[in-house]
């Protein structure tokens, strides 16, 4: 189980999506300025991404 700061994750995810031209639609995995959940992502994926590319921002 992994607990994270949802507000910070949501803000960074929205900024990342905007930068990449991705249009986020509200639904069970995303609510604007509230939460972002990617069910296929594993916590290790975040660690590996950050090691390779730095930050999401």
C-alpha positions as CSV (number, residue, x, y, z in Angstrom):
1,X,0.0,0.0,0.0
2,X,1.3,3.4,-0.9
3,X,0.0,6.7,0.7
4,X,0.7,9.9,-1.2
5,X,-0.1,13.6,-1.1
6,X,-3.1,13.6,-3.4
7,X,-3.3,17.4,-3.8
8,X,0.3,17.8,-4.9
9,X,0.0,14.8,-7.2
10,X,-3.1,16.2,-8.8
11,X,-1.6,19.6,-9.4
12,X,1.6,18.2,-10.9
13,X,-0.4,15.7,-13.0
14,X,-2.6,18.5,-14.4
15,X,0.5,20.6,-15.2
16,X,2.2,17.6,-16.9
17,X,-0.9,16.8,-18.9
18,X,-1.2,20.5,-20.0
19,X,2.4,20.6,-21.0
20,X,2.0,17.4,-23.1
21,X,-1.3,18.5,-24.7
22,X,-3.3,15.8,-22.9
23,X,-7.0,16.7,-22.3
24,X,-8.0,15.2,-18.9
25,X,-11.7,14.2,-18.6
26,X,-13.3,14.0,-15.2
27,X,-14.4,10.6,-14.2
28,X,-13.6,7.8,-11.7
29,X,-9.9,8.4,-12.0
30,X,-9.7,12.1,-12.2
31,X,-11.5,15.1,-10.7
32,X,-10.0,18.5,-11.5
33,X,-8.0,20.0,-8.6
34,X,-9.1,17.1,-6.3
35,X,-7.6,13.8,-7.2
36,X,-5.8,11.8,-9.9
37,X,-5.5,8.1,-9.9
38,X,-3.8,5.9,-12.6
39,X,-4.9,2.4,-11.7
40,X,-2.3,0.8,-14.0
41,X,0.7,2.6,-12.3
42,X,2.8,0.9,-9.7
43,X,4.7,2.9,-7.1
44,X,8.0,1.5,-8.5
45,X,7.1,3.2,-11.9
46,X,7.2,6.6,-10.2
47,X,10.6,5.9,-8.6
48,X,12.1,4.6,-11.9
49,X,10.7,7.6,-13.9
50,X,12.2,10.0,-11.4
51,X,15.6,8.3,-11.5
52,X,15.6,8.5,-15.3
53,X,14.1,11.8,-16.0
54,X,14.1,13.7,-12.7
55,X,10.7,15.2,-11.7
56,X,7.3,15.1,-13.3
57,X,7.2,18.9,-13.4
